Each structure stands twice: as structure tokens, then as C-alpha cells.
Amino acid sequence: LIKHGVSESLRQRMMAAGRQFFELPPPEKLKYTGKHVLDPIRYGTSFNSSVDQVLCWRDYLKVITHPVLNFPESPPEL
């Protein structure tokens, strides 16, 4: 990322916090499994594990931050 106005130190802290979230135990991450597409915080995977072959596994964390900031409780750095 270049010319975005976000400092390198902030970018590094954000990346570290994201890694910490994905290193949490599964039960902790599953608290944020999305029930609805408009949930302010949604954790999930990019495929249906009961149907799809695993070709490209992608877990995700989507956080809607506008108009209200919503963040997972753990890790606190998020």
C-alpha cells in the first residue's frame, strides 16, 4: 500500500491484530460467525466445507465501521 495516508506503524499494528484474531481458538472466533450479511462483525470461510472441495481456503473477518465502530472483543488490539 502506498500513498494512502496510513502510517507504516499503524498498518503493521493492524496486520498484527488481524493475525492475532485468526490465531484465536476456534470457539472464540466462532462467536463472530455471521448470521446475516449485514451483521456488523462477521467471521467465516469462503466455501461450504460439507460440499466444496478445498481448492483455495480463505477465512475472513469483515468489520463494518461506519457509521458506528464495531470490533471483536478479542484480541483487544482490534
Biopython code that builds the backbone (N, CA, C, O; Angstrom):
import numpy as np
from Bio.PDB.StructureBuilder import StructureBuilder

atoms = [
    (1, "LEU", "N", (0.840, -1.180, 0.000)),
    (1, "LEU", "CA", (0.000, 0.000, 0.000)),
    (1, "LEU", "C", (0.881, 1.238, 0.000)),
    (1, "LEU", "O", (1.805, 1.361, 0.804)),
    (2, "ILE", "N", (0.585, 2.142, -0.904)),
    (2, "ILE", "CA", (1.325, 3.394, -0.940)),
    (2, "ILE", "C", (0.350, 4.550, -1.140)),
    (2, "ILE", "O", (-0.734, 4.390, -1.701)),
    (3, "LYS", "N", (0.771, 5.720, -0.661)),
    (3, "LYS", "CA", (0.017, 6.965, -0.840)),
    (3, "LYS", "C", (-1.437, 6.861, -0.363)),
    (3, "LYS", "O", (-2.356, 7.313, -1.046)),
    (4, "HIS", "N", (-1.631, 6.267, 0.803)),
    (4, "HIS", "CA", (-2.976, 6.096, 1.351)),
    (4, "HIS", "C", (-3.174, 6.906, 2.626)),
    (4, "HIS", "O", (-4.288, 6.987, 3.143)),
    (5, "GLY", "N", (-2.101, 7.507, 3.134)),
    (5, "GLY", "CA", (-2.197, 8.330, 4.329)),
    (5, "GLY", "C", (-2.186, 7.554, 5.633)),
    (5, "GLY", "O", (-2.337, 8.153, 6.698)),
    (6, "VAL", "N", (-2.011, 6.246, 5.583)),
    (6, "VAL", "CA", (-1.954, 5.418, 6.789)),
    (6, "VAL", "C", (-0.486, 5.160, 7.094)),
    (6, "VAL", "O", (0.259, 4.690, 6.234)),
    (7, "SER", "N", (-0.072, 5.469, 8.322)),
    (7, "SER", "CA", (1.338, 5.304, 8.674)),
    (7, "SER", "C", (1.738, 3.833, 8.649)),
    (7, "SER", "O", (0.912, 2.941, 8.844)),
    (8, "GLU", "N", (3.014, 3.608, 8.406)),
    (8, "GLU", "CA", (3.545, 2.240, 8.373)),
    (8, "GLU", "C", (3.343, 1.558, 9.725)),
    (8, "GLU", "O", (3.013, 0.373, 9.773)),
    (9, "SER", "N", (3.537, 2.294, 10.824)),
    (9, "SER", "CA", (3.377, 1.670, 12.143)),
    (9, "SER", "C", (1.924, 1.262, 12.385)),
    (9, "SER", "O", (1.673, 0.200, 12.954)),
    (10, "LEU", "N", (0.968, 2.083, 11.965)),
    (10, "LEU", "CA", (-0.445, 1.717, 12.119)),
    (10, "LEU", "C", (-0.782, 0.514, 11.246)),
    (10, "LEU", "O", (-1.491, -0.390, 11.687)),
    (11, "ARG", "N", (-0.285, 0.495, 10.018)),
    (11, "ARG", "CA", (-0.535, -0.635, 9.127)),
    (11, "ARG", "C", (0.015, -1.923, 9.734)),
    (11, "ARG", "O", (-0.644, -2.962, 9.689)),
    (12, "GLN", "N", (1.219, -1.857, 10.302)),
    (12, "GLN", "CA", (1.813, -3.047, 10.918)),
    (12, "GLN", "C", (1.008, -3.501, 12.129)),
    (12, "GLN", "O", (0.827, -4.703, 12.326)),
    (13, "ARG", "N", (0.521, -2.566, 12.947)),
    (13, "ARG", "CA", (-0.293, -2.933, 14.115)),
    (13, "ARG", "C", (-1.613, -3.564, 13.687)),
    (13, "ARG", "O", (-2.083, -4.513, 14.315)),
    (14, "MET", "N", (-2.214, -3.038, 12.617)),
    (14, "MET", "CA", (-3.464, -3.610, 12.112)),
    (14, "MET", "C", (-3.242, -5.035, 11.603)),
    (14, "MET", "O", (-4.050, -5.924, 11.876)),
    (15, "MET", "N", (-2.163, -5.253, 10.873)),
    (15, "MET", "CA", (-1.859, -6.591, 10.360)),
    (15, "MET", "C", (-1.598, -7.559, 11.516)),
    (15, "MET", "O", (-2.053, -8.703, 11.481)),
    (16, "ALA", "N", (-0.870, -7.108, 12.536)),
    (16, "ALA", "CA", (-0.582, -7.959, 13.693)),
    (16, "ALA", "C", (-1.870, -8.312, 14.433)),
    (16, "ALA", "O", (-2.044, -9.457, 14.850)),
    (17, "ALA", "N", (-2.771, -7.350, 14.600)),
    (17, "ALA", "CA", (-4.042, -7.610, 15.284)),
    (17, "ALA", "C", (-4.877, -8.599, 14.485)),
    (17, "ALA", "O", (-5.519, -9.474, 15.067)),
    (18, "GLY", "N", (-4.879, -8.477, 13.168)),
    (18, "GLY", "CA", (-5.603, -9.435, 12.329)),
    (18, "GLY", "C", (-5.051, -10.839, 12.484)),
    (18, "GLY", "O", (-5.810, -11.802, 12.597)),
    (19, "ARG", "N", (-3.724, -10.959, 12.489)),
    (19, "ARG", "CA", (-3.107, -12.283, 12.696)),
    (19, "ARG", "C", (-3.504, -12.848, 14.051)),
    (19, "ARG", "O", (-3.792, -14.039, 14.169)),
    (20, "GLN", "N", (-3.520, -11.992, 15.083)),
    (20, "GLN", "CA", (-3.898, -12.456, 16.421)),
    (20, "GLN", "C", (-5.326, -12.984, 16.423)),
    (20, "GLN", "O", (-5.611, -13.994, 17.066)),
    (21, "PHE", "N", (-6.227, -12.310, 15.710)),
    (21, "PHE", "CA", (-7.605, -12.795, 15.655)),
    (21, "PHE", "C", (-7.647, -14.197, 15.060)),
    (21, "PHE", "O", (-8.290, -15.081, 15.625)),
    (22, "PHE", "N", (-6.979, -14.418, 13.937)),
    (22, "PHE", "CA", (-7.047, -15.718, 13.271)),
    (22, "PHE", "C", (-6.291, -16.805, 14.023)),
    (22, "PHE", "O", (-6.472, -17.988, 13.738)),
    (23, "GLU", "N", (-5.445, -16.423, 14.982)),
    (23, "GLU", "CA", (-4.758, -17.400, 15.830)),
    (23, "GLU", "C", (-5.576, -17.766, 17.069)),
    (23, "GLU", "O", (-5.187, -18.662, 17.818)),
    (24, "LEU", "N", (-6.700, -17.089, 17.292)),
    (24, "LEU", "CA", (-7.555, -17.413, 18.441)),
    (24, "LEU", "C", (-8.085, -18.836, 18.310)),
    (24, "LEU", "O", (-8.168, -19.361, 17.199)),
    (25, "PRO", "N", (-8.447, -19.472, 19.434)),
    (25, "PRO", "CA", (-9.059, -20.801, 19.371)),
    (25, "PRO", "C", (-10.381, -20.737, 18.598)),
    (25, "PRO", "O", (-11.078, -19.724, 18.655)),
    (26, "PRO", "N", (-10.729, -21.800, 17.881)),
    (26, "PRO", "CA", (-11.973, -21.801, 17.097)),
    (26, "PRO", "C", (-13.214, -21.349, 17.866)),
    (26, "PRO", "O", (-13.997, -20.575, 17.314)),
    (27, "PRO", "N", (-13.441, -21.789, 19.113)),
    (27, "PRO", "CA", (-14.663, -21.332, 19.802)),
    (27, "PRO", "C", (-14.725, -19.808, 19.953)),
    (27, "PRO", "O", (-15.805, -19.220, 19.891)),
    (28, "GLU", "N", (-13.572, -19.175, 20.149)),
    (28, "GLU", "CA", (-13.545, -17.715, 20.286)),
    (28, "GLU", "C", (-13.891, -17.045, 18.956)),
    (28, "GLU", "O", (-14.659, -16.083, 18.934)),
    (29, "LYS", "N", (-13.337, -17.539, 17.852)),
    (29, "LYS", "CA", (-13.634, -16.964, 16.535)),
    (29, "LYS", "C", (-15.080, -17.221, 16.135)),
    (29, "LYS", "O", (-15.709, -16.381, 15.492)),
    (30, "LEU", "N", (-15.608, -18.379, 16.514)),
    (30, "LEU", "CA", (-16.974, -18.737, 16.114)),
    (30, "LEU", "C", (-18.034, -17.832, 16.738)),
    (30, "LEU", "O", (-19.174, -17.809, 16.274)),
    (31, "LYS", "N", (-17.673, -17.087, 17.786)),
    (31, "LYS", "CA", (-18.609, -16.107, 18.362)),
    (31, "LYS", "C", (-19.031, -15.084, 17.314)),
    (31, "LYS", "O", (-20.088, -14.462, 17.430)),
    (32, "TYR", "N", (-18.202, -14.917, 16.297)),
    (32, "TYR", "CA", (-18.439, -13.887, 15.284)),
    (32, "TYR", "C", (-18.884, -14.465, 13.948)),
    (32, "TYR", "O", (-18.861, -13.767, 12.934)),
    (33, "THR", "N", (-19.286, -15.726, 13.936)),
    (33, "THR", "CA", (-19.801, -16.317, 12.704)),
    (33, "THR", "C", (-21.032, -15.535, 12.274)),
    (33, "THR", "O", (-21.971, -15.360, 13.050)),
    (34, "GLY", "N", (-21.020, -15.073, 11.050)),
    (34, "GLY", "CA", (-22.106, -14.231, 10.557)),
    (34, "GLY", "C", (-23.415, -14.984, 10.420)),
    (34, "GLY", "O", (-23.466, -16.068, 9.839)),
    (35, "LYS", "N", (-24.455, -14.406, 10.952)),
    (35, "LYS", "CA", (-25.801, -14.964, 10.796)),
    (35, "LYS", "C", (-26.539, -14.264, 9.663)),
    (35, "LYS", "O", (-27.448, -14.827, 9.054)),
    (36, "HIS", "N", (-26.132, -13.020, 9.390)),
    (36, "HIS", "CA", (-26.800, -12.206, 8.374)),
    (36, "HIS", "C", (-25.743, -11.353, 7.668)),
    (36, "HIS", "O", (-24.763, -10.933, 8.284)),
    (37, "VAL", "N", (-25.945, -11.107, 6.403)),
    (37, "VAL", "CA", (-24.974, -10.358, 5.603)),
    (37, "VAL", "C", (-24.716, -8.954, 6.158)),
    (37, "VAL", "O", (-23.650, -8.390, 5.914)),
    (38, "LEU", "N", (-25.657, -8.385, 6.891)),
    (38, "LEU", "CA", (-25.482, -7.042, 7.438)),
    (38, "LEU", "C", (-25.004, -7.021, 8.884)),
    (38, "LEU", "O", (-24.951, -5.951, 9.490)),
    (39, "ASP", "N", (-24.653, -8.179, 9.456)),
    (39, "ASP", "CA", (-24.093, -8.185, 10.804)),
    (39, "ASP", "C", (-22.851, -7.294, 10.820)),
    (39, "ASP", "O", (-22.066, -7.333, 9.873)),
    (40, "PRO", "N", (-22.651, -6.488, 11.876)),
    (40, "PRO", "CA", (-21.519, -5.564, 11.884)),
    (40, "PRO", "C", (-20.161, -6.259, 11.956)),
    (40, "PRO", "O", (-19.156, -5.699, 11.518)),
    (41, "ILE", "N", (-20.122, -7.473, 12.503)),
    (41, "ILE", "CA", (-18.885, -8.259, 12.551)),
    (41, "ILE", "C", (-19.217, -9.654, 12.052)),
    (41, "ILE", "O", (-20.129, -10.303, 12.565)),
    (42, "ARG", "N", (-18.474, -10.118, 11.049)),
    (42, "ARG", "CA", (-18.724, -11.465, 10.515)),
    (42, "ARG", "C", (-17.409, -12.189, 10.279)),
    (42, "ARG", "O", (-16.499, -11.674, 9.629)),
    (43, "TYR", "N", (-17.334, -13.398, 10.823)),
    (43, "TYR", "CA", (-16.204, -14.289, 10.588)),
    (43, "TYR", "C", (-16.745, -15.473, 9.808)),
    (43, "TYR", "O", (-17.854, -15.938, 10.072)),
    (44, "GLY", "N", (-15.985, -15.957, 8.866)),
    (44, "GLY", "CA", (-16.435, -17.112, 8.103)),
    (44, "GLY", "C", (-15.354, -17.624, 7.180)),
    (44, "GLY", "O", (-14.194, -17.221, 7.262)),
    (45, "THR", "N", (-15.757, -18.520, 6.301)),
    (45, "THR", "CA", (-14.850, -19.088, 5.318)),
    (45, "THR", "C", (-15.464, -18.924, 3.939)),
    (45, "THR", "O", (-16.656, -18.651, 3.805)),
    (46, "SER", "N", (-14.649, -19.091, 2.930)),
    (46, "SER", "CA", (-15.081, -18.779, 1.569)),
    (46, "SER", "C", (-15.759, -19.937, 0.858)),
    (46, "SER", "O", (-16.089, -19.819, -0.323)),
    (47, "PHE", "N", (-15.974, -21.052, 1.544)),
    (47, "PHE", "CA", (-16.593, -22.193, 0.879)),
    (47, "PHE", "C", (-17.434, -22.986, 1.862)),
    (47, "PHE", "O", (-17.319, -22.800, 3.074)),
    (48, "ASN", "N", (-18.270, -23.861, 1.351)),
    (48, "ASN", "CA", (-19.091, -24.751, 2.163)),
    (48, "ASN", "C", (-18.306, -26.041, 2.350)),
    (48, "ASN", "O", (-18.193, -26.839, 1.419)),
    (49, "SER", "N", (-17.766, -26.251, 3.539)),
    (49, "SER", "CA", (-16.878, -27.387, 3.777)),
    (49, "SER", "C", (-17.580, -28.733, 3.653)),
    (49, "SER", "O", (-16.912, -29.755, 3.493)),
    (50, "SER", "N", (-18.906, -28.761, 3.721)),
    (50, "SER", "CA", (-19.613, -30.035, 3.593)),
    (50, "SER", "C", (-19.873, -30.399, 2.134)),
    (50, "SER", "O", (-20.264, -31.529, 1.844)),
    (51, "VAL", "N", (-19.663, -29.458, 1.213)),
    (51, "VAL", "CA", (-19.957, -29.694, -0.200)),
    (51, "VAL", "C", (-18.739, -29.494, -1.092)),
    (51, "VAL", "O", (-18.447, -30.331, -1.947)),
    (52, "ASP", "N", (-18.034, -28.395, -0.897)),
    (52, "ASP", "CA", (-16.963, -27.997, -1.802)),
    (52, "ASP", "C", (-15.651, -28.718, -1.511)),
    (52, "ASP", "O", (-15.350, -29.059, -0.367)),
    (53, "GLN", "N", (-14.878, -28.941, -2.575)),
    (53, "GLN", "CA", (-13.512, -29.397, -2.395)),
    (53, "GLN", "C", (-12.687, -28.193, -1.964)),
    (53, "GLN", "O", (-12.971, -27.062, -2.361)),
    (54, "VAL", "N", (-11.677, -28.439, -1.159)),
    (54, "VAL", "CA", (-10.839, -27.342, -0.690)),
    (54, "VAL", "C", (-9.785, -27.055, -1.752)),
    (54, "VAL", "O", (-8.772, -27.750, -1.831)),
    (55, "LEU", "N", (-10.025, -26.035, -2.563)),
    (55, "LEU", "CA", (-9.073, -25.633, -3.586)),
    (55, "LEU", "C", (-8.325, -24.376, -3.146)),
    (55, "LEU", "O", (-7.118, -24.253, -3.356)),
    (56, "CYS", "N", (-9.035, -23.476, -2.553)),
    (56, "CYS", "CA", (-8.434, -22.232, -2.065)),
    (56, "CYS", "C", (-9.192, -21.822, -0.806)),
    (56, "CYS", "O", (-10.229, -21.163, -0.884)),
    (57, "TRP", "N", (-8.675, -22.210, 0.334)),
    (57, "TRP", "CA", (-9.339, -21.938, 1.606)),
    (57, "TRP", "C", (-9.057, -20.494, 2.010)),
    (57, "TRP", "O", (-7.902, -20.069, 2.041)),
    (58, "ARG", "N", (-10.098, -19.751, 2.316)),
    (58, "ARG", "CA", (-9.940, -18.361, 2.734)),
    (58, "ARG", "C", (-10.890, -18.099, 3.887)),
    (58, "ARG", "O", (-12.108, -18.100, 3.708)),
    (59, "ASP", "N", (-10.335, -17.875, 5.070)),
    (59, "ASP", "CA", (-11.139, -17.410, 6.191)),
    (59, "ASP", "C", (-11.157, -15.887, 6.136)),
    (59, "ASP", "O", (-10.213, -15.267, 5.646)),
    (60, "TYR", "N", (-12.236, -15.285, 6.641)),
    (60, "TYR", "CA", (-12.313, -13.827, 6.596)),
    (60, "TYR", "C", (-12.934, -13.273, 7.867)),
    (60, "TYR", "O", (-13.666, -13.960, 8.579)),
    (61, "LEU", "N", (-12.626, -12.031, 8.126)),
    (61, "LEU", "CA", (-13.238, -11.251, 9.193)),
    (61, "LEU", "C", (-13.666, -9.937, 8.558)),
    (61, "LEU", "O", (-12.828, -9.155, 8.109)),
    (62, "LYS", "N", (-14.963, -9.698, 8.523)),
    (62, "LYS", "CA", (-15.488, -8.447, 7.971)),
    (62, "LYS", "C", (-16.014, -7.611, 9.126)),
    (62, "LYS", "O", (-16.807, -8.083, 9.941)),
    (63, "VAL", "N", (-15.567, -6.375, 9.186)),
    (63, "VAL", "CA", (-15.957, -5.465, 10.257)),
    (63, "VAL", "C", (-16.507, -4.195, 9.623)),
    (63, "VAL", "O", (-15.776, -3.473, 8.945)),
    (64, "ILE", "N", (-17.786, -3.919, 9.839)),
    (64, "ILE", "CA", (-18.393, -2.685, 9.353)),
    (64, "ILE", "C", (-18.087, -1.599, 10.377)),
    (64, "ILE", "O", (-18.440, -1.728, 11.550)),
    (65, "THR", "N", (-17.439, -0.541, 9.938)),
    (65, "THR", "CA", (-17.008, 0.505, 10.878)),
    (65, "THR", "C", (-17.715, 1.835, 10.677)),
    (65, "THR", "O", (-17.376, 2.823, 11.330)),
    (66, "HIS", "N", (-18.682, 1.871, 9.792)),
    (66, "HIS", "CA", (-19.392, 3.131, 9.569)),
    (66, "HIS", "C", (-20.888, 2.864, 9.540)),
    (66, "HIS", "O", (-21.304, 1.941, 8.840)),
    (67, "PRO", "N", (-21.695, 3.582, 10.227)),
    (67, "PRO", "CA", (-21.429, 4.803, 10.968)),
    (67, "PRO", "C", (-20.975, 4.559, 12.408)),
    (67, "PRO", "O", (-20.562, 5.507, 13.076)),
    (68, "VAL", "N", (-21.038, 3.323, 12.907)),
    (68, "VAL", "CA", (-20.642, 3.012, 14.280)),
    (68, "VAL", "C", (-19.479, 2.035, 14.234)),
    (68, "VAL", "O", (-19.479, 1.094, 13.440)),
    (69, "LEU", "N", (-18.479, 2.263, 15.096)),
    (69, "LEU", "CA", (-17.356, 1.337, 15.151)),
    (69, "LEU", "C", (-17.767, 0.073, 15.887)),
    (69, "LEU", "O", (-18.272, 0.139, 17.007)),
    (70, "ASN", "N", (-17.552, -1.079, 15.261)),
    (70, "ASN", "CA", (-17.828, -2.382, 15.860)),
    (70, "ASN", "C", (-16.565, -3.215, 15.722)),
    (70, "ASN", "O", (-16.033, -3.359, 14.622)),
    (71, "PHE", "N", (-16.083, -3.763, 16.830)),
    (71, "PHE", "CA", (-14.888, -4.586, 16.781)),
    (71, "PHE", "C", (-15.088, -5.816, 17.647)),
    (71, "PHE", "O", (-15.813, -5.759, 18.640)),
    (72, "PRO", "N", (-14.452, -6.936, 17.286)),
    (72, "PRO", "CA", (-14.489, -8.107, 18.162)),
    (72, "PRO", "C", (-13.863, -7.762, 19.514)),
    (72, "PRO", "O", (-13.023, -6.867, 19.605)),
    (73, "GLU", "N", (-14.273, -8.471, 20.550)),
    (73, "GLU", "CA", (-13.718, -8.231, 21.881)),
    (73, "GLU", "C", (-12.280, -8.716, 21.986)),
    (73, "GLU", "O", (-11.503, -8.194, 22.785)),
    (74, "SER", "N", (-11.926, -9.707, 21.185)),
    (74, "SER", "CA", (-10.598, -10.291, 21.270)),
    (74, "SER", "C", (-10.036, -10.458, 19.870)),
    (74, "SER", "O", (-10.770, -10.863, 18.969)),
    (75, "PRO", "N", (-8.786, -10.168, 19.658)),
    (75, "PRO", "CA", (-7.825, -9.580, 20.584)),
    (75, "PRO", "C", (-8.120, -8.095, 20.792)),
    (75, "PRO", "O", (-8.677, -7.441, 19.911)),
    (76, "PRO", "N", (-7.746, -7.567, 21.954)),
    (76, "PRO", "CA", (-8.073, -6.175, 22.261)),
    (76, "PRO", "C", (-7.431, -5.175, 21.300)),
    (76, "PRO", "O", (-7.894, -4.040, 21.192)),
    (77, "GLU", "N", (-6.368, -5.585, 20.599)),
    (77, "GLU", "CA", (-5.702, -4.686, 19.654)),
    (77, "GLU", "C", (-6.586, -4.341, 18.461)),
    (77, "GLU", "O", (-6.355, -3.327, 17.804)),
    (78, "LEU", "N", (-7.603, -5.172, 18.164)),
    (78, "LEU", "CA", (-8.507, -4.846, 17.068)),
    (78, "LEU", "C", (-9.385, -3.710, 17.509)),
    (78, "LEU", "O", (-10.237, -3.256, 16.745)),
]
sb = StructureBuilder()
sb.init_structure("model")
sb.init_model(0)
sb.init_chain("A")
sb.init_seg("    ")
for serial, (resi, resn, name, xyz) in enumerate(atoms, 1):
    if name == "N":
        sb.init_residue(resn, " ", resi, " ")
    sb.init_atom(name, np.array(xyz, "f"), 0.0, 1.0, " ", f" {name:<3s}", serial, name[0])
structure = sb.get_structure()
